[in-house]
């Protein structure tokens, strides 16, 4: 029982921290261009002249 008095606030804090990080990522535009980011990760750049 004493361990629950420690674990419940820790779990609530970590959940709040995760929620804060998710809200920050939404506000900063991390999910604005999902398709463009996916294609840039796969592009090897061979079609560029030079």
PyMOL Python script that loads the backbone (N, CA, C, O; Angstrom):
from pymol import cmd

cmd.read_pdbstr("""\
ATOM      1  N   UNK A   1       0.821  -1.198   0.000  1.00  0.00           N
ATOM      2  CA  UNK A   1       0.000   0.000   0.000  1.00  0.00           C
ATOM      3  C   UNK A   1       0.865   1.262   0.000  1.00  0.00           C
ATOM      4  O   UNK A   1       0.539   2.251  -0.657  1.00  0.00           O
ATOM      5  N   UNK A   2       1.963   1.214   0.741  1.00  0.00           N
ATOM      6  CA  UNK A   2       2.850   2.380   0.776  1.00  0.00           C
ATOM      7  C   UNK A   2       3.477   2.642  -0.583  1.00  0.00           C
ATOM      8  O   UNK A   2       3.743   3.789  -0.940  1.00  0.00           O
ATOM      9  N   UNK A   3       3.713   1.575  -1.341  1.00  0.00           N
ATOM     10  CA  UNK A   3       4.312   1.743  -2.659  1.00  0.00           C
ATOM     11  C   UNK A   3       3.338   2.436  -3.614  1.00  0.00           C
ATOM     12  O   UNK A   3       3.768   3.186  -4.490  1.00  0.00           O
ATOM     13  N   UNK A   4       2.035   2.197  -3.456  1.00  0.00           N
ATOM     14  CA  UNK A   4       1.053   2.865  -4.306  1.00  0.00           C
ATOM     15  C   UNK A   4       1.029   4.368  -4.067  1.00  0.00           C
ATOM     16  O   UNK A   4       0.769   5.140  -4.989  1.00  0.00           O
ATOM     17  N   UNK A   5       1.294   4.778  -2.856  1.00  0.00           N
ATOM     18  CA  UNK A   5       1.324   6.214  -2.551  1.00  0.00           C
ATOM     19  C   UNK A   5       2.474   6.899  -3.288  1.00  0.00           C
ATOM     20  O   UNK A   5       2.440   8.112  -3.499  1.00  0.00           O
ATOM     21  N   UNK A   6       3.468   6.147  -3.671  1.00  0.00           N
ATOM     22  CA  UNK A   6       4.590   6.676  -4.432  1.00  0.00           C
ATOM     23  C   UNK A   6       4.341   6.526  -5.938  1.00  0.00           C
ATOM     24  O   UNK A   6       4.636   7.442  -6.705  1.00  0.00           O
ATOM     25  N   UNK A   7       3.800   5.378  -6.364  1.00  0.00           N
ATOM     26  CA  UNK A   7       3.673   5.091  -7.791  1.00  0.00           C
ATOM     27  C   UNK A   7       2.548   5.874  -8.472  1.00  0.00           C
ATOM     28  O   UNK A   7       2.686   6.243  -9.639  1.00  0.00           O
ATOM     29  N   UNK A   8       1.462   6.130  -7.788  1.00  0.00           N
ATOM     30  CA  UNK A   8       0.350   6.849  -8.412  1.00  0.00           C
ATOM     31  C   UNK A   8       0.743   8.280  -8.788  1.00  0.00           C
ATOM     32  O   UNK A   8       0.468   8.680  -9.919  1.00  0.00           O
ATOM     33  N   UNK A   9       1.366   9.072  -7.918  1.00  0.00           N
ATOM     34  CA  UNK A   9       1.802  10.422  -8.357  1.00  0.00           C
ATOM     35  C   UNK A   9       2.857  10.377  -9.455  1.00  0.00           C
ATOM     36  O   UNK A   9       2.862  11.231 -10.341  1.00  0.00           O
ATOM     37  N   UNK A  10       3.748   9.393  -9.408  1.00  0.00           N
ATOM     38  CA  UNK A  10       4.758   9.267 -10.467  1.00  0.00           C
ATOM     39  C   UNK A  10       4.085   8.965 -11.799  1.00  0.00           C
ATOM     40  O   UNK A  10       4.453   9.546 -12.820  1.00  0.00           O
ATOM     41  N   UNK A  11       3.102   8.063 -11.804  1.00  0.00           N
ATOM     42  CA  UNK A  11       2.390   7.724 -13.035  1.00  0.00           C
ATOM     43  C   UNK A  11       1.610   8.926 -13.562  1.00  0.00           C
ATOM     44  O   UNK A  11       1.593   9.171 -14.768  1.00  0.00           O
ATOM     45  N   UNK A  12       0.976   9.667 -12.681  1.00  0.00           N
ATOM     46  CA  UNK A  12       0.246  10.858 -13.113  1.00  0.00           C
ATOM     47  C   UNK A  12       1.186  11.919 -13.673  1.00  0.00           C
ATOM     48  O   UNK A  12       0.862  12.580 -14.660  1.00  0.00           O
ATOM     49  N   UNK A  13       2.341  12.081 -13.052  1.00  0.00           N
ATOM     50  CA  UNK A  13       3.326  13.050 -13.542  1.00  0.00           C
ATOM     51  C   UNK A  13       3.844  12.653 -14.922  1.00  0.00           C
ATOM     52  O   UNK A  13       3.939  13.497 -15.814  1.00  0.00           O
ATOM     53  N   UNK A  14       4.179  11.378 -15.105  1.00  0.00           N
ATOM     54  CA  UNK A  14       4.687  10.925 -16.397  1.00  0.00           C
ATOM     55  C   UNK A  14       3.615  11.011 -17.481  1.00  0.00           C
ATOM     56  O   UNK A  14       3.917  11.345 -18.627  1.00  0.00           O
ATOM     57  N   UNK A  15       2.369  10.712 -17.128  1.00  0.00           N
ATOM     58  CA  UNK A  15       1.280  10.871 -18.089  1.00  0.00           C
ATOM     59  C   UNK A  15       1.086  12.318 -18.490  1.00  0.00           C
ATOM     60  O   UNK A  15       0.871  12.615 -19.665  1.00  0.00           O
ATOM     61  N   UNK A  16       1.160  13.222 -17.525  1.00  0.00           N
ATOM     62  CA  UNK A  16       1.055  14.645 -17.823  1.00  0.00           C
ATOM     63  C   UNK A  16       2.219  15.141 -18.665  1.00  0.00           C
ATOM     64  O   UNK A  16       2.045  15.986 -19.543  1.00  0.00           O
ATOM     65  N   UNK A  17       3.391  14.619 -18.397  1.00  0.00           N
ATOM     66  CA  UNK A  17       4.569  14.984 -19.183  1.00  0.00           C
ATOM     67  C   UNK A  17       4.422  14.516 -20.628  1.00  0.00           C
ATOM     68  O   UNK A  17       4.763  15.248 -21.557  1.00  0.00           O
ATOM     69  N   UNK A  18       3.918  13.307 -20.817  1.00  0.00           N
ATOM     70  CA  UNK A  18       3.674  12.808 -22.172  1.00  0.00           C
ATOM     71  C   UNK A  18       2.617  13.624 -22.893  1.00  0.00           C
ATOM     72  O   UNK A  18       2.758  13.908 -24.083  1.00  0.00           O
ATOM     73  N   UNK A  19       1.565  14.001 -22.191  1.00  0.00           N
ATOM     74  CA  UNK A  19       0.521  14.833 -22.786  1.00  0.00           C
ATOM     75  C   UNK A  19       1.068  16.203 -23.163  1.00  0.00           C
ATOM     76  O   UNK A  19       0.748  16.727 -24.229  1.00  0.00           O
ATOM     77  N   UNK A  20       1.884  16.781 -22.302  1.00  0.00           N
ATOM     78  CA  UNK A  20       2.507  18.067 -22.602  1.00  0.00           C
ATOM     79  C   UNK A  20       3.401  17.970 -23.846  1.00  0.00           C
ATOM     80  O   UNK A  20       3.374  18.859 -24.698  1.00  0.00           O
ATOM     81  N   UNK A  21       4.188  16.900 -23.952  1.00  0.00           N
ATOM     82  CA  UNK A  21       5.063  16.733 -25.113  1.00  0.00           C
ATOM     83  C   UNK A  21       4.250  16.567 -26.392  1.00  0.00           C
ATOM     84  O   UNK A  21       4.624  17.100 -27.437  1.00  0.00           O
ATOM     85  N   UNK A  22       3.147  15.836 -26.317  1.00  0.00           N
ATOM     86  CA  UNK A  22       2.296  15.657 -27.485  1.00  0.00           C
ATOM     87  C   UNK A  22       1.651  16.977 -27.901  1.00  0.00           C
ATOM     88  O   UNK A  22       1.607  17.292 -29.090  1.00  0.00           O
ATOM     89  N   UNK A  23       1.151  17.749 -26.940  1.00  0.00           N
ATOM     90  CA  UNK A  23       0.543  19.031 -27.259  1.00  0.00           C
ATOM     91  C   UNK A  23       1.570  20.004 -27.830  1.00  0.00           C
ATOM     92  O   UNK A  23       1.259  20.778 -28.735  1.00  0.00           O
ATOM     93  N   UNK A  24       2.789  19.966 -27.302  1.00  0.00           N
ATOM     94  CA  UNK A  24       3.855  20.823 -27.832  1.00  0.00           C
ATOM     95  C   UNK A  24       4.166  20.451 -29.278  1.00  0.00           C
ATOM     96  O   UNK A  24       4.365  21.330 -30.116  1.00  0.00           O
ATOM     97  N   UNK A  25       4.209  19.143 -29.576  1.00  0.00           N
ATOM     98  CA  UNK A  25       4.521  18.730 -30.943  1.00  0.00           C
ATOM     99  C   UNK A  25       3.413  19.122 -31.910  1.00  0.00           C
ATOM    100  O   UNK A  25       3.689  19.450 -33.064  1.00  0.00           O
ATOM    101  N   UNK A  26       2.165  19.094 -31.459  1.00  0.00           N
ATOM    102  CA  UNK A  26       1.074  19.561 -32.315  1.00  0.00           C
ATOM    103  C   UNK A  26       1.187  21.052 -32.578  1.00  0.00           C
ATOM    104  O   UNK A  26       1.001  21.500 -33.709  1.00  0.00           O
ATOM    105  N   UNK A  27       1.491  21.824 -31.539  1.00  0.00           N
ATOM    106  CA  UNK A  27       1.572  23.274 -31.679  1.00  0.00           C
ATOM    107  C   UNK A  27       2.760  23.710 -32.531  1.00  0.00           C
ATOM    108  O   UNK A  27       2.674  24.711 -33.242  1.00  0.00           O
ATOM    109  N   UNK A  28       3.859  22.976 -32.469  1.00  0.00           N
ATOM    110  CA  UNK A  28       5.054  23.377 -33.210  1.00  0.00           C
ATOM    111  C   UNK A  28       5.056  22.887 -34.659  1.00  0.00           C
ATOM    112  O   UNK A  28       6.009  23.140 -35.396  1.00  0.00           O
ATOM    113  N   UNK A  29       3.995  22.188 -35.072  1.00  0.00           N
ATOM    114  CA  UNK A  29       3.880  21.807 -36.482  1.00  0.00           C
ATOM    115  C   UNK A  29       4.597  20.528 -36.856  1.00  0.00           C
ATOM    116  O   UNK A  29       4.973  20.367 -38.017  1.00  0.00           O
ATOM    117  N   UNK A  30       4.800  19.628 -35.942  1.00  0.00           N
ATOM    118  CA  UNK A  30       5.501  18.381 -36.238  1.00  0.00           C
ATOM    119  C   UNK A  30       4.704  17.479 -37.187  1.00  0.00           C
ATOM    120  O   UNK A  30       5.292  16.644 -37.873  1.00  0.00           O
ATOM    121  N   UNK A  31       3.391  17.633 -37.235  1.00  0.00           N
ATOM    122  CA  UNK A  31       2.550  16.742 -38.035  1.00  0.00           C
ATOM    123  C   UNK A  31       1.943  17.446 -39.245  1.00  0.00           C
ATOM    124  O   UNK A  31       0.956  16.962 -39.797  1.00  0.00           O
ATOM    125  N   UNK A  32       2.501  18.561 -39.664  1.00  0.00           N
ATOM    126  CA  UNK A  32       1.911  19.327 -40.761  1.00  0.00           C
ATOM    127  C   UNK A  32       2.074  18.646 -42.117  1.00  0.00           C
ATOM    128  O   UNK A  32       1.106  18.564 -42.873  1.00  0.00           O
ATOM    129  N   UNK A  33       3.257  18.161 -42.444  1.00  0.00           N
ATOM    130  CA  UNK A  33       3.531  17.600 -43.773  1.00  0.00           C
ATOM    131  C   UNK A  33       4.050  16.174 -43.625  1.00  0.00           C
ATOM    132  O   UNK A  33       5.249  15.923 -43.749  1.00  0.00           O
ATOM    133  N   UNK A  34       3.146  15.256 -43.361  1.00  0.00           N
ATOM    134  CA  UNK A  34       3.559  13.869 -43.143  1.00  0.00           C
ATOM    135  C   UNK A  34       4.045  13.201 -44.430  1.00  0.00           C
ATOM    136  O   UNK A  34       5.007  12.435 -44.396  1.00  0.00           O
ATOM    137  N   UNK A  35       3.392  13.480 -45.571  1.00  0.00           N
ATOM    138  CA  UNK A  35       3.778  12.841 -46.822  1.00  0.00           C
ATOM    139  C   UNK A  35       5.120  13.348 -47.321  1.00  0.00           C
ATOM    140  O   UNK A  35       5.941  12.561 -47.792  1.00  0.00           O
ATOM    141  N   UNK A  36       5.355  14.643 -47.226  1.00  0.00           N
ATOM    142  CA  UNK A  36       6.627  15.192 -47.682  1.00  0.00           C
ATOM    143  C   UNK A  36       7.798  14.662 -46.881  1.00  0.00           C
ATOM    144  O   UNK A  36       8.853  14.371 -47.444  1.00  0.00           O
ATOM    145  N   UNK A  37       7.629  14.535 -45.582  1.00  0.00           N
ATOM    146  CA  UNK A  37       8.695  14.008 -44.742  1.00  0.00           C
ATOM    147  C   UNK A  37       8.983  12.550 -45.058  1.00  0.00           C
ATOM    148  O   UNK A  37      10.138  12.124 -45.047  1.00  0.00           O
ATOM    149  N   UNK A  38       7.944  11.791 -45.337  1.00  0.00           N
ATOM    150  CA  UNK A  38       8.134  10.372 -45.660  1.00  0.00           C
ATOM    151  C   UNK A  38       8.902  10.217 -46.968  1.00  0.00           C
ATOM    152  O   UNK A  38       9.787   9.367 -47.068  1.00  0.00           O
ATOM    153  N   UNK A  39       8.576  11.022 -47.960  1.00  0.00           N
ATOM    154  CA  UNK A  39       9.287  10.909 -49.228  1.00  0.00           C
ATOM    155  C   UNK A  39      10.714  11.425 -49.137  1.00  0.00           C
ATOM    156  O   UNK A  39      11.604  10.888 -49.796  1.00  0.00           O
ATOM    157  N   UNK A  40      10.950  12.452 -48.338  1.00  0.00           N
ATOM    158  CA  UNK A  40      12.323  12.941 -48.167  1.00  0.00           C
ATOM    159  C   UNK A  40      13.199  11.904 -47.479  1.00  0.00           C
ATOM    160  O   UNK A  40      14.396  11.833 -47.758  1.00  0.00           O
ATOM    161  N   UNK A  41      12.635  11.105 -46.594  1.00  0.00           N
ATOM    162  CA  UNK A  41      13.407  10.072 -45.918  1.00  0.00           C
ATOM    163  C   UNK A  41      13.803   8.964 -46.887  1.00  0.00           C
ATOM    164  O   UNK A  41      14.857   8.350 -46.720  1.00  0.00           O
ATOM    165  N   UNK A  42      12.976   8.698 -47.898  1.00  0.00           N
ATOM    166  CA  UNK A  42      13.247   7.627 -48.852  1.00  0.00           C
ATOM    167  C   UNK A  42      14.067   8.089 -50.060  1.00  0.00           C
ATOM    168  O   UNK A  42      14.634   7.259 -50.771  1.00  0.00           O
ATOM    169  N   UNK A  43      14.136   9.387 -50.298  1.00  0.00           N
ATOM    170  CA  UNK A  43      14.829   9.923 -51.462  1.00  0.00           C
ATOM    171  C   UNK A  43      16.336   9.821 -51.267  1.00  0.00           C
ATOM    172  O   UNK A  43      16.872  10.284 -50.260  1.00  0.00           O
ATOM    173  N   UNK A  44      17.015   9.213 -52.236  1.00  0.00           N
ATOM    174  CA  UNK A  44      18.474   9.090 -52.131  1.00  0.00           C
ATOM    175  C   UNK A  44      19.210  10.195 -52.867  1.00  0.00           C
ATOM    176  O   UNK A  44      20.431  10.296 -52.744  1.00  0.00           O
ATOM    177  N   UNK A  45      18.513  11.025 -53.627  1.00  0.00           N
ATOM    178  CA  UNK A  45      19.127  12.183 -54.281  1.00  0.00           C
ATOM    179  C   UNK A  45      19.849  11.868 -55.564  1.00  0.00           C
ATOM    180  O   UNK A  45      20.630  12.698 -56.029  1.00  0.00           O
ATOM    181  N   UNK A  46      19.631  10.708 -56.166  1.00  0.00           N
ATOM    182  CA  UNK A  46      20.334  10.352 -57.404  1.00  0.00           C
ATOM    183  C   UNK A  46      19.831  11.104 -58.620  1.00  0.00           C
ATOM    184  O   UNK A  46      20.549  11.198 -59.615  1.00  0.00           O
ATOM    185  N   UNK A  47      18.633  11.637 -58.575  1.00  0.00           N
ATOM    186  CA  UNK A  47      18.074  12.309 -59.744  1.00  0.00           C
ATOM    187  C   UNK A  47      18.503  13.768 -59.856  1.00  0.00           C
ATOM    188  O   UNK A  47      18.074  14.456 -60.782  1.00  0.00           O
ATOM    189  N   UNK A  48      19.313  14.245 -58.966  1.00  0.00           N
ATOM    190  CA  UNK A  48      19.764  15.639 -59.012  1.00  0.00           C
ATOM    191  C   UNK A  48      20.995  15.755 -59.911  1.00  0.00           C
ATOM    192  O   UNK A  48      21.914  14.942 -59.818  1.00  0.00           O
ATOM    193  N   UNK A  49      21.011  16.756 -60.772  1.00  0.00           N
ATOM    194  CA  UNK A  49      22.209  16.940 -61.625  1.00  0.00           C
ATOM    195  C   UNK A  49      23.381  17.464 -60.801  1.00  0.00           C
ATOM    196  O   UNK A  49      23.211  18.238 -59.860  1.00  0.00           O
ATOM    197  N   UNK A  50      24.546  17.027 -61.177  1.00  0.00           N
ATOM    198  CA  UNK A  50      25.699  17.582 -60.473  1.00  0.00           C
ATOM    199  C   UNK A  50      26.744  16.662 -60.258  1.00  0.00           C
ATOM    200  O   UNK A  50      27.768  17.017 -59.675  1.00  0.00           O
TER     201      UNK A  50
END
""", "prot")
cmd.dss("prot")
cmd.show_as("cartoon", "prot")
cmd.util.cbc("prot")
cmd.orient("prot")
